[in-house]
Amino acid sequence: MNKREFLKDKKRIVIKIGSSTITHPTTGSLNLMKMEQLVRVLTDLRNQGKEVVLVSSGAIAVGRKTLGLIEKPTQTKTKQACAAVGQANLMMVYQKLFGEYNQVPAQILMTKYTMINDISRTNARNTFEELLHYGVIPIVNENDTVSTDELELEFGDNDTLSAIVASVIDADLLILMSDIEGLYTDDPHKNPDAKFIDVVEELTEELCSMGKGSSSSVGTGGMATKLSAAKIATNSGTDMLIVNGENVYIINDIMEGKSVGTLFKQHKSEQFNILDYIATKQYSL
């Protein structure tokens, strides 16, 4: 029996795509062909009756290119300026591409405070539910223009944010599109003896210690942030996959039950509280 067969029945899916996946590595410009393929795949999922939420990084990378900055910005105010310019451009492209398939997208910008505050979190959940009810595909990103937490990697290039979104909307499945095939026992780029891990039944301390930092000049999320996301997702009752986003059609393989990427099995915890994962002294109420 195919151990991934159950993925075919997933109804509410959150897909996270990183900056390095939707931009060209040599120029930093948007990879329009890959974005068009992504939009086509997501729209087809909607056509199958599935509910889809896209968590998309890329605003700072796009803004950086638009403003003519060669190096990745380090100052917070510069990152915020890039985000302000880039988010508008990014959504414009998504809107045009989704429009080609008569699919309606929506923009949702979130900060950590959105999740910390009970009223804001409830409002966010209600908004997601209503948009999904109308068949809209929400496109989520960090609100980097007004918040500095995310710029200091609190959300780790949207890895953690996507897990939080999945938790808030009770998603069935979270897919993290990465630049690596999944979880290995060590960095496969540096250690040829690193072993690939197909399924993670439970996140142990040993597994969490395997997380490495990011090597991308565009994105900010390494394996450590993906493992943090897995902890949130699985404890909240959401299965999670880490897959290589080089070919976005891998989403179709996942939904067909094919064995790709690393699958983190959900084990819903009755004690799960999202605040345990994101509360900070700065935002204590």
C-alpha positions in Angstrom: 0.0 0.0 0.0 1.2 3.5 -0.9 2.0 5.2 2.4 1.3 8.6 0.9 -2.0 7.7 -0.6 -3.8 9.7 2.1 -2.4 13.0 0.8 -4.8 12.7 -2.1 -7.7 13.5 0.3 -6.2 16.7 1.7 -8.7 19.5 1.3 -7.1 22.7 2.8 -3.5 23.2 1.7 -1.0 25.9 2.6 2.0 26.2 0.2 5.0 28.3 1.1 7.4 29.4 -1.7 10.6 31.2 -0.9 12.4 34.1 -2.5 15.1 32.0 -4.1 12.5 29.8 -5.8 10.6 32.6 -7.7 13.7 34.7 -8.6 16.6 34.1 -11.0 19.8 33.5 -9.0 22.1 35.4 -11.3 20.0 38.6 -11.6 17.5 38.6 -8.7 14.7 39.4 -11.1 11.4 37.5 -10.9 11.3 34.1 -12.6 8.1 34.7 -14.5 8.0 31.2 -16.1 8.2 29.5 -12.7 5.6 31.9 -11.2 3.2 31.2 -14.2 3.6 27.4 -13.6 3.0 27.9 -9.9 -0.2 29.9 -10.6 -1.4 27.2 -13.0 -0.8 24.4 -10.5 -2.6 26.3 -7.7 -5.5 27.2 -9.9 -5.9 23.6 -10.9 -6.0 22.6 -7.3 -8.8 25.1 -6.8 -10.5 23.6 -9.8 -10.4 20.2 -8.1 -12.3 21.7 -5.2 -9.4 22.1 -2.8 -8.8 25.2 -0.7 -5.4 26.8 -1.3 -3.4 29.4 0.6 -0.1 30.6 -0.8 2.6 32.1 1.5 5.0 33.9 -0.8 8.3 35.5 0.1 10.0 37.8 -2.4 8.9 41.3 -1.6 12.4 42.4 -0.4 14.2 40.6 -3.2 11.9 42.2 -5.8 12.2 45.6 -4.2 16.0 45.3 -4.0 16.1 44.6 -7.7 13.7 47.5 -8.6 15.7 50.0 -6.5 18.9 48.8 -8.1 20.6 47.5 -5.0 23.3 44.9 -5.8 24.0 43.6 -2.3 21.4 42.2 0.0 20.4 45.1 2.3 21.4 44.9 5.9 19.8 48.0 7.4 16.2 47.6 8.6 15.0 50.8 7.0 16.4 49.8 3.6 14.8 46.4 3.9 11.5 48.1 4.7 11.8 50.4 1.7 12.6 47.3 -0.5 9.5 45.5 0.9 7.2 48.5 0.2 8.3 48.7 -3.4 8.6 44.9 -3.9 5.3 43.9 -2.4 3.3 46.0 -4.8 5.2 44.7 -7.8 5.0 41.1 -6.6 1.2 41.3 -6.1 0.8 43.0 -9.5 2.5 40.0 -11.1 0.4 37.5 -9.2 -2.8 39.3 -10.0 -2.0 39.3 -13.7 -1.0 35.6 -13.8 -4.0 34.4 -11.7 -6.3 36.6 -13.9 -5.2 34.6 -17.0 -7.0 31.6 -15.4 -9.9 33.5 -14.0 -8.7 32.9 -10.5 -9.1 35.6 -7.9 -6.2 36.1 -5.5 -6.2 38.3 -2.3 -3.3 39.9 -0.4 -2.9 39.3 3.4 0.0 41.0 5.1 0.7 39.8 8.7 2.9 40.7 11.6 3.7 38.8 14.8 1.3 41.0 16.6 -1.5 39.7 14.4 -1.0 36.3 16.0 -0.2 37.4 19.5 -3.3 39.5 19.9 -6.5 37.3 20.4 -8.8 39.7 18.6 -6.4 40.1 15.6 -5.9 36.4 15.4 -9.6 35.7 15.4 -10.1 38.4 12.7 -7.4 36.9 10.6 -9.0 33.5 10.9 -12.4 34.8 9.9 -10.9 36.6 6.9 -9.2 33.5 5.7 -12.4 31.5 6.1 -14.5 33.9 4.2 -12.0 34.2 1.4 -11.7 30.4 1.1 -15.5 30.2 1.1 -15.6 32.4 -2.0 -13.0 30.4 -3.8 -10.2 33.0 -3.4 -6.6 32.1 -3.1 -5.1 34.3 -0.3 -1.5 35.3 -0.8 0.2 35.8 2.5 3.5 37.6 3.3 5.1 39.3 6.3 4.3 43.0 6.6 7.9 44.0 6.5 7.2 47.7 5.9 5.9 48.3 9.4 7.3 45.4 11.5 10.9 44.6 12.2 10.4 41.3 13.9 10.2 39.4 10.7 13.2 41.3 9.2 15.2 40.0 12.1 14.3 36.4 11.1 11.5 35.9 13.7 9.5 34.2 10.9 12.5 32.9 9.0 11.7 33.7 5.4 8.0 32.8 6.0 8.7 29.2 7.0 7.4 29.8 10.5 4.7 32.2 9.3 3.3 29.5 6.9 3.1 27.0 9.8 1.3 29.6 11.9 -1.1 30.2 9.1 -1.7 26.5 8.7 -2.4 26.3 12.4 -4.8 29.2 12.5 -6.9 28.0 9.6 -6.7 24.3 10.6 -5.0 23.3 7.3 -4.8 19.6 6.4 -1.4 20.0 4.7 1.6 22.4 4.7 4.1 22.2 1.8 7.4 24.1 2.1 9.0 24.6 -1.3 12.7 24.7 -0.6 16.0 24.5 -2.5 16.7 21.0 -1.1 14.9 17.7 -1.6 14.0 17.4 2.1 15.6 16.6 5.4 19.0 14.9 5.6 21.1 13.7 8.5 23.6 16.3 7.5 24.1 19.0 4.8 24.3 17.0 1.6 26.1 19.8 -0.2 29.0 19.4 2.2 28.7 15.8 3.3 28.3 13.1 0.6 27.5 10.5 3.2 24.4 12.5 4.4 21.3 10.2 4.5 17.9 11.3 3.2 15.0 11.0 5.7 11.7 10.0 4.0 9.3 10.3 6.9 9.5 11.9 10.3 7.0 10.3 12.7 8.1 12.5 15.6 10.4 15.5 15.8 13.2 14.5 18.3 15.9 16.8 19.7 18.4 14.8 17.5 16.5 15.7 14.4 16.1 19.3 15.4 19.9 19.6 15.8 20.3 18.8 12.2 19.0 22.2 11.1 21.5 24.4 9.3 21.5 28.1 8.4 20.6 29.6 5.1 23.2 29.7 2.3 21.0 31.7 -0.1 21.8 35.4 -0.8 18.1 35.9 -1.4 16.1 34.0 1.2 16.6 33.9 4.9 15.2 30.5 6.0 17.5 27.5 6.5 16.6 24.0 7.6 16.4 25.2 11.2 13.4 27.4 10.5 11.8 24.6 8.5 12.1 22.2 11.5 10.6 24.9 13.7 7.7 25.2 11.3 7.3 21.4 11.4 7.1 21.5 15.1 4.2 24.0 15.0 2.4 22.3 12.1 2.6 18.8 13.4 1.6 19.7 17.0 -1.4 21.7 15.7 -2.6 18.7 13.6 -1.2 19.6 10.1 0.9 17.2 8.1 3.9 18.9 6.5 6.2 18.3 3.6 9.6 19.8 2.7 10.2 19.4 -1.1 12.5 20.8 -3.7 10.7 23.8 -5.4 12.9 23.8 -8.5 10.1 22.1 -10.3 6.7 23.5 -9.0 4.9 20.6 -10.7 6.1 18.5 -7.7 3.0 19.8 -6.0 1.0 17.6 -8.4 3.2 14.6 -7.4 2.4 15.3 -3.8 -1.3 15.4 -4.3 -1.1 12.2 -6.3 0.4 10.4 -3.3 3.9 10.0 -4.8 6.8 9.7 -2.4 8.7 13.0 -2.8 10.3 15.2 -0.2 10.3 14.6 3.6 6.9 14.0 5.2 6.4 15.1 8.8 3.4 13.3 10.3 1.0 15.3 12.3 0.3 14.3 15.9 -2.1 16.9 17.2 -1.4 17.9 20.8 -4.2 18.8 23.1 -1.9 21.2 24.9 -1.0 23.0 21.7 -1.1 26.8 22.1 0.3 29.0 19.2 1.4 31.6 21.8 3.9 29.1 23.2 5.8 29.3 19.8 5.7 33.0 19.0 5.3 35.0 22.3 8.1 37.4 23.1 8.8 39.8 25.9 8.3 42.7 23.4 4.7 41.6 22.7 3.6 40.3 26.2 0.1 41.6 26.8 
